[in-house]
Structure formats: structure tokens, C-alpha cells
Amino acid sequence: MRTLGDAELLCLWERGAGRRPWEQALLALATAVPEESCESLAAWPVGRRNQALARLRCRCFGRRLRAWLACTACGERLEFEMDAQRLAGEDTRAVNGAEEAVNINGRRFRLPTSQDLARAAAESDPETGARRIAEGCLLETGSRIEWSAEELAAIGQQLAVADPHAETGLTFQCPACGRTWEEALDIVGFFWTELEARIRQLLFAVHTLASVYGWSETDILGLSDRRRAAYLELAQA
């Protein structure tokens, strides 16, 4: 996996603007792991994709992950910090795919991928979306299976257990009202929010330095962060 430079981050942001989150995740990984095709990345289990995106986040923005959220009961602002490397973990890729098969009620399922989640998200009814995932992940051919809502929920729960990195839950307790609750950490959304913040800084630097010195965008993006900051300080003085 490559560390993305400022010019690559800018291109990534431009290509991914307005796209759906799963598309943004795959665009980011396709840029950082060029040896993998987009089709191959889309077929990765969601947990493996999230781990790879967390590793890319550490390479581009550092390991320190800081954020805040509001208490669901009283609205109190809570800040938290964690080591993003914890989300990256070890590469969970399987050697031949067999390790990723999950036995549920006598049937074999593979782990859901970005493609499966995209198909499910296209459905307006959550139960239909869950059925699309179950049908897509079933490793058996034959007649269509009519699962009950309870069976679909059980399949979803066991697939989630089999791929723990597909969703990371964080537990919070509000110091103001004492409420305790769990929130899922959306690594895709978090990465893209940080990318947009970085891009705003880069665009400001390009605009300022180009206006003052007449340099091109390529020249400005080619500067190190330290040199760019020093020139910005002089330009604003």
C-alpha cells in the first residue's frame, strides 16, 4: 500500500466527490493499491476493506484519530481519541476463500462485500435489502429460498460475528446525564471527512501562493508541508 501525496489526494477528492460511500472507499484503495483491480477490491469482504482503509488513513493522516459526537439524550458534546492502528489490525485476506465461508443453519455463506452492501442499499425496504445480501452471499446454487424475517436477522447477525471488522462499535457514557450507548465508527465516512479537511487546506495554500508568487498548482503541491507553511506565513504577513 502506497502513501498518497497531496496531488493524489486532490485527484482522489475530485473523483470521489458526490459518490456513494462504498464507491469512495474503493476509489481510495484503488489509488493506494494499484496492483488490485477495482473489481477485485469490490469483491473484498467489508471487514478487509475497512482494515485496509484504516491503514491508508494512518499513512495519510497519522495514527491519532480525534472526533466528537453529541449525547443522544441531552446533546452534551463528547470528544474522544483513539489509535487508528487498532482499526487496521492484521490483513485478514484468505488464501483460497474457504476460510471466509460461514456455516449458518446447514448452509454456507461467504462474507458480504461492498457490492453486496450496494445492492442492499438500493432497496427501499430493509428486509428486502437483507434478503439481497443473504441471496448474494449464499454459496449454493438451486431454487430460490424464502427466508423469514427471523432467519434473515439470524443470518445477518452471524455474518457480522464472522467479520468483526465490518463494523466497529464504540461505547460512550455521557458525563452530564450518565447515559451509556454504543455508536458505530464509520471508517469510510471518517476518512472522507478528513480528506475533505485536508483538501480545504491545500486549496487555500494553492490559492494564496499562486496569487502572491504566481506559482502553478503542481509547484505548490510539490512543496513539503514545512516549506509550504513557511511560504504561507510570509504571504499572509
N, C-alpha and C positions, 0 to 999 in steps of 0.2 A: 504494500500500500504506500502510495506517494503522499508527501505533504504538499498541499496545494498552495501555490504562490498567490500573491494579490491579484495578478492579471487573470489567473484561472478562477479564483473566487468570484471576480467580477463577471466573467463569462458564465459561470455556473448560475449566479443570481439572475442574470439576464435570461438565460434559457429556461430557468425554473419558475420565473415569476408568473403567478396566476395558475400554476398547475396544481393538481391534487397532491396531497402529502406523500402518497406512496410513489408518485412519479418523481417528486423532488428528491426523495431518498435514493431512488435508483439512479437519477442523474448525478447526484453527488458521488455515489460509489463507482459509477461508470467512469467518472473523471479521475478518481483516485486509484482505481484498479483497472487500468485499460486492457489488461490481458483477459479480462472477463467480458463476454458479450452481454448486451442488455438483456437478451433472452435468458442467459444463464443466471444473471443477477435476479431477474424477476422470479426465477424458479427456486431461489434460496428460501429456506424456512424463515419465517418472520424473525425468530429469535436470532438467527445467524446474521440477518440483515441489520438488526438493531445493534448487535455487538460490533459489527464492522463500522457502522455509522458512529458509534461511541468512540471507537479507536480513531476514526478520522477526526472527530471533534477534538480529541485530546491532541492530535498532531497539529491541528489548525489553530485552536484557541486555548490550549493548555488543559491541564487536568482539573483545575479548580472550577467547579460548577456552582454558581450562585444564582438564586432566584427568590421570588416571593409569591405568596398567594394569600387570599383573604379567607378568614374563618367562615365556614358555611353557615354558622349560626348567628354570629354577632358582627361579622365583617372586619374584625381586627386583622391588621396586616401582619403576616408572619414571614420572616426571612429564614432561609435555610441555605446550607452549603454542604457540598459533598464532593468526594473524589470521583470524577467521571470515569476513571480507570476501573472502578468497581462495576460499572455497567458494561465495560468492554469484555472483561473476563478472558477466557481462552477461546480460540477458534473452535466452534462446535461442528465443523463440517464432518459429514460422514464419508467413509471410504468408498462405499458402494451403494449407499442409500438404504441398506437394510436396517442400519442402526436407527433410522428415523421412522421406522414403521411402528405403529402403536396398535395394540390389540384391544378392541373395545367390543364387548359382548359377542365374541367369536368372530369378529370381522377386523380386517387390517386396514389401517388408515395411515397415510403419510401426514407430515406436519403441514399446516397451512402456509401458503406463500403470499407474497404481495399480490399476485394475480388472483388468488382466491379471495383475499380481502377486497380487492377492487370489484370483483363480480358481486360480492355480498353487499358492498356499499351502494351498488347501482339499484338495489331493490328497496322499495319504499317500506316494505313490511319486514320487521326484524326477524320473524320466524322464517320467512322465505329466504332471507339472507343467510340465516343459519343452515337452512336446507341446502343452499348452493355450496356452502363450504363443505358440508358433510358429503354431498354428492361428488364434489371435485376431488376430495381427499381420499375417497374410498378406493382401495387398491384391488378391487374385484370388478369383474365385468359380469353383466347379466341383466336381469329385469330391474326396472325402477323400484326402489324401496320406498315405501310410505312410512316415514318416521313420525312418531307422535312428538308433540312439543316437549314432553318429558325426556324422550330419547335424544332429541336434538340438544337439549340443555346438558344432558349427561355426556354426549359426545364432545361438545364444546368445552366442558369443564375438564375432561380427561386429556384433550389435546392441549389445553392451556397448561396443565400439570406437566405434560411431556416436553413442553417447550417453554421453560420458565422465563427465558429472556424475551419472549414475545411481548410481555407486559410487565413493567416494574412498578410494584405498588409501594408507596411511601406512607408511613403512619405519622400523623401530626396531632398535637394536642395544643389547644388554644390557651395561652397564659391568662387571657382575660376572662373567658367564660368556662374554661375547663373541658370544652367539647373535644372528643377524640374521633378522628375519622381517617379514612385512607383515600389517597389520590394516586392515580396512575401517572407516572412520569412519561410524557410523550417525547421520546428522544428525537423523533423526526421533526416535530414542531419546535423543540428547543434548539436543535441545530440550525433550523432555518431562521429562527428569530435572531440567533447570534450572528448568522451570516448577514442578515439584513442590517444589523447594527454595525458590523464591520464595513459593509458596503457604504453606508452613510458617511463613515469616517473617511473612506477612500475617495468618495466623490467630492467631499468637502476639500480634501487635500489637493485633488486634481484641479478643481475649480480655482482654488486660491492661488496655487503655484503657477498654473497656466496663465492666470490673469496678471500676476506680478512679473513672472520671468519669461513667459511665452513658451514654456516647455510643453512637449507633447504628453499625452496620457501615458504612452509607453515609457517615456523617460521618467516620469514621476513614479509610476508603479514599479519601475526598476530600482528605485532607491530603497535602501534599508529603512526600517521603521525609525531608527535613531536619526539618520540623516534627514529623512522626510520631516520628522517632528522639529528638528533644528531649523530647517528652512521655513517651516510654517511659523515658527516663533519669530523669525526675522521678518517674514512677510507681514505678519499681523502687528509687529512693532511699528 
